Amino acid sequence: MDRKDMDIEKKLTHQAFLNRELSISHLAYERENAFFQSIQDGDPAETDRLYAPLGTSDMGQLSDNPLRNLQYHLIITVALITRSCIEGGMAMEEAYNLSDIYIRSIDKCRSEEEIRMLHYELVIDYAQRMQLIRKQNRYPKAVTVCMDYIYDNLHTKLSLPGLAEAVGLSAPYLSKLFRREVGMTVSQYIMKKRIEAAKNMLRYSDFSCVAISDYLCFSSESHFIQVFRKHTGVTPKQFREANFRIRK
């Protein structure tokens, strides 16, 4: 065993001693597995039941700074959830983009309370997203491919003929199939996804309403505001102000 390995073994032994003396233990492995599995299964209720706030005595110490300690633990949690969700069927790009968004938000937290609030918010968010993915996986392949294509191209102009060509069906048949399986028209689904994207951009970025409306292919800023208000009950500005804690 070289000197480096001996140093690591010495630190491990010392840490185990401190943990015993201070009655510090890590969360039970089985409970952790059940928690991450509930997220992967898309079961927000079970995720909520198994949720344990950061900062409990069961949590290991990664930093002497209390805030930094929570930040480190939450970043690790996001990494583990991201891997679990990818294994459960979340698109890799979506999973990593979501991870990047939350890690940047963690880095900007300036209090332990902000970290704990963000922790709960993100685990439920991931569980709800996986729940939607599980539901989508029950759709026929053509509908699932259409949904994926819409998600990947929200920043471009989308049309029923273009979508039909992408999935290899006629436009009338895709329209009928999509409405029957999803419960809404293709255009309604596209708008729903654009509003969801707009909400995330308002939460996590400083892009102006003009920039967001242009990026998501609304005909004008006023059209974007009108549609956003119709779907959410508030204007984009009001939504951003209500979610300022997260954005900050």
GUTI-946246 format. One line per 4 residues: their letters; for each residue x, y, z of C-alpha. Coordinates in Angstrom, 1 decimal, m for minus. Layout:
N
a = X,Y,Z | ...
END
This chain:
248
mdrk = 0.0,0.0,0.0 | 1.5,3.3,m1.1 | 1.6,6.5,1.0 | m1.5,7.9,m0.7
dmdi = m3.6,4.8,0.1 | m2.4,4.8,3.7 | m3.5,8.5,4.0 | m7.0,7.6,2.7
ekkl = m7.3,4.6,5.0 | m6.2,6.8,8.0 | m8.8,9.4,7.1 | m11.5,6.7,6.7
thqa = m10.7,5.2,10.1 | m10.7,8.7,11.7 | m14.0,9.6,10.1 | m15.6,6.3,11.3
flnr = m14.4,7.1,14.8 | m15.8,10.6,14.7 | m19.1,9.3,13.4 | m19.4,6.8,16.3
elsi = m18.4,9.4,18.9 | m20.8,12.0,17.6 | m23.6,9.5,16.9 | m23.5,10.4,13.2
shla = m25.0,7.8,10.8 | m25.9,7.8,7.1 | m29.4,7.2,5.8 | m30.3,3.5,5.6
yere = m29.3,2.2,2.1 | m32.7,0.5,1.7 | m34.6,3.8,2.4 | m32.4,5.7,0.0
naff = m33.0,3.1,m2.7 | m36.8,3.2,m2.1 | m36.7,7.0,m2.3 | m34.9,7.1,m5.6
qsiq = m37.0,4.3,m6.9 | m40.2,6.2,m6.1 | m38.9,9.1,m8.3 | m37.9,6.8,m11.1
dgdp = m41.4,5.1,m10.9 | m43.1,8.5,m11.2 | m44.9,8.2,m7.9 | m45.0,11.7,m6.3
aetd = m47.1,10.6,m3.3 | m44.5,7.9,m2.4 | m41.7,10.4,m3.0 | m43.4,12.8,m0.6
rlya = m43.8,10.0,2.0 | m40.1,9.0,1.8 | m38.8,12.5,1.6 | m36.3,13.4,4.4
plgt = m35.3,17.1,4.7 | m31.6,17.8,4.4 | m29.8,18.7,7.6 | m30.9,15.7,9.7
sdmg = m28.6,13.9,12.0 | m28.6,11.0,9.5 | m26.7,13.1,6.9 | m22.9,12.9,6.6
qlsd = m20.7,15.9,6.9 | m19.1,17.1,3.7 | m18.1,20.6,4.8 | m17.6,22.4,8.1
nplr = m19.7,25.2,6.6 | m23.4,24.4,7.2 | m24.7,26.0,4.0 | m22.0,24.5,1.8
nlqy = m22.6,21.1,3.4 | m26.2,21.3,2.4 | m25.3,22.5,m1.1 | m22.9,19.6,m1.6
hlii = m25.5,17.0,m0.4 | m28.2,18.5,m2.7 | m25.9,18.5,m5.7 | m25.1,14.8,m5.1
tval = m28.9,14.1,m4.7 | m29.5,15.8,m8.1 | m26.8,13.7,m9.7 | m28.3,10.5,m8.3
itrs = m31.8,11.4,m9.3 | m30.7,12.4,m12.8 | m29.0,9.0,m13.3 | m32.1,7.2,m11.9
cieg = m34.5,9.1,m14.2 | m32.4,8.4,m17.3 | m32.5,4.7,m16.4 | m36.3,5.1,m16.0
gmam = m36.8,6.5,m19.5 | m36.2,10.2,m19.3 | m34.5,11.6,m22.3 | m30.8,12.1,m21.5
eeay = m30.7,15.7,m22.8 | m33.8,16.6,m20.8 | m32.4,15.0,m17.7 | m29.0,16.7,m17.9
nlsd = m30.5,20.1,m18.8 | m32.8,19.8,m15.8 | m29.8,18.8,m13.7 | m27.8,21.9,m14.9
iyir = m30.7,24.2,m14.1 | m31.1,22.9,m10.5 | m27.4,22.8,m9.8 | m27.1,26.5,m10.8
sidk = m30.1,27.2,m8.5 | m28.3,25.4,m5.7 | m25.2,27.4,m6.2 | m27.2,30.6,m5.9
crse = m28.9,29.7,m2.6 | m27.8,31.9,0.2 | m29.5,30.3,3.2 | m30.1,26.8,4.5
eeir = m33.9,27.4,4.2 | m33.6,28.1,0.5 | m31.7,24.8,0.1 | m34.3,22.8,1.9
mlhy = m37.2,24.4,m0.1 | m35.4,23.8,m3.3 | m34.7,20.2,m2.3 | m38.3,19.4,m1.8
elvi = m39.3,21.2,m5.0 | m36.9,19.4,m7.2 | m37.6,15.9,m6.0 | m41.3,16.3,m6.5
dyaq = m40.6,18.0,m9.9 | m38.5,15.0,m11.0 | m41.2,12.5,m9.7 | m44.0,14.4,m11.6
rmql = m41.9,14.4,m14.8 | m41.3,10.7,m14.5 | m45.0,10.2,m13.9 | m45.8,11.9,m17.2
irkq = m43.1,9.9,m19.0 | m44.7,6.7,m17.6 | m48.1,7.8,m19.0 | m46.5,8.7,m22.3
nryp = m45.0,5.3,m22.6 | m48.5,3.8,m22.7 | m49.1,5.7,m25.9 | m48.7,4.1,m29.4
kavt = m45.2,4.5,m30.7 | m46.2,7.1,m33.3 | m47.7,9.3,m30.6 | m44.7,9.0,m28.4
vcmd = m42.4,9.8,m31.4 | m44.6,12.8,m32.2 | m44.4,14.1,m28.5 | m40.6,13.7,m28.5
yiyd = m40.3,15.6,m31.8 | m42.4,18.4,m30.4 | m40.3,18.6,m27.2 | m37.1,18.8,m29.3
nlht = m38.4,21.4,m31.7 | m40.4,23.9,m29.5 | m38.1,26.6,m30.8 | m39.1,26.1,m34.4
klsl = m42.4,26.5,m36.2 | m44.3,23.2,m36.0 | m47.1,22.1,m38.2 | m49.3,19.0,m38.4
pgla = m48.0,18.0,m41.9 | m44.4,18.3,m40.7 | m45.1,16.2,m37.6 | m47.0,13.6,m39.7
eavg = m44.0,13.4,m42.1 | m41.6,12.9,m39.1 | m43.6,10.0,m37.7 | m44.5,8.5,m41.1
lsap = m48.3,8.9,m41.0 | m50.8,11.0,m42.9 | m51.8,14.3,m41.3 | m55.5,13.4,m40.8
ylsk = m54.7,10.0,m39.3 | m52.0,11.4,m36.9 | m54.5,14.2,m35.9 | m57.2,11.6,m35.1
lfrr = m54.8,9.2,m33.3 | m53.2,11.9,m31.2 | m56.5,13.4,m30.0 | m57.9,10.0,m29.2
evgm = m54.8,8.9,m27.2 | m53.8,12.2,m25.5 | m57.1,13.9,m25.1 | m56.2,17.1,m26.9
tvsq = m55.3,18.2,m30.4 | m51.7,18.4,m31.6 | m51.8,22.2,m31.6 | m53.2,22.3,m28.1
yimk = m50.4,19.9,m26.9 | m47.8,22.1,m28.7 | m49.1,25.2,m27.0 | m49.2,23.4,m23.6
krie = m45.5,22.4,m24.0 | m44.5,26.0,m25.1 | m46.2,27.4,m22.0 | m44.3,24.9,m19.8
aakn = m41.1,25.9,m21.5 | m41.9,29.6,m21.0 | m42.6,29.1,m17.3 | m39.2,27.5,m16.9
mlry = m37.4,30.3,m18.8 | m39.2,32.8,m16.6 | m38.2,30.9,m13.4 | m34.6,30.2,m14.2
sdfs = m33.4,32.8,m16.6 | m33.4,36.6,m17.1 | m34.6,36.4,m20.7 | m37.1,39.1,m21.5
cvai = m40.7,38.4,m22.6 | m39.7,39.5,m26.2 | m36.8,37.0,m26.2 | m38.9,34.2,m24.8
sdyl = m41.8,34.8,m27.3 | m39.3,34.9,m30.2 | m37.5,31.7,m29.0 | m40.8,29.8,m28.6
cfss = m42.2,31.0,m32.0 | m45.1,33.1,m30.8 | m46.2,35.6,m33.4 | m45.5,38.6,m31.1
eshf = m44.8,39.5,m27.5 | m48.5,40.5,m27.1 | m49.7,37.2,m28.4 | m47.3,35.4,m26.0
iqvf = m48.6,37.4,m23.0 | m52.2,36.8,m24.1 | m51.8,33.0,m24.4 | m49.7,32.7,m21.3
rkht = m52.3,34.5,m19.2 | m55.0,32.3,m20.7 | m53.2,29.2,m19.6 | m51.9,30.3,m16.2
gvtp = m54.2,33.1,m15.1 | m51.3,35.5,m14.7 | m49.0,37.5,m17.0 | m45.4,36.4,m17.6
kqfr = m44.2,39.4,m15.5 | m46.5,38.4,m12.6 | m45.4,34.7,m12.9 | m41.7,35.7,m12.8
eanf = m42.3,37.9,m9.7 | m44.1,35.1,m7.9 | m41.2,32.8,m8.6 | m38.5,35.3,m7.8
rirk = m37.0,33.2,m4.9 | m36.2,30.3,m7.3 | m34.9,32.6,m10.1 | m32.7,34.5,m7.6
END
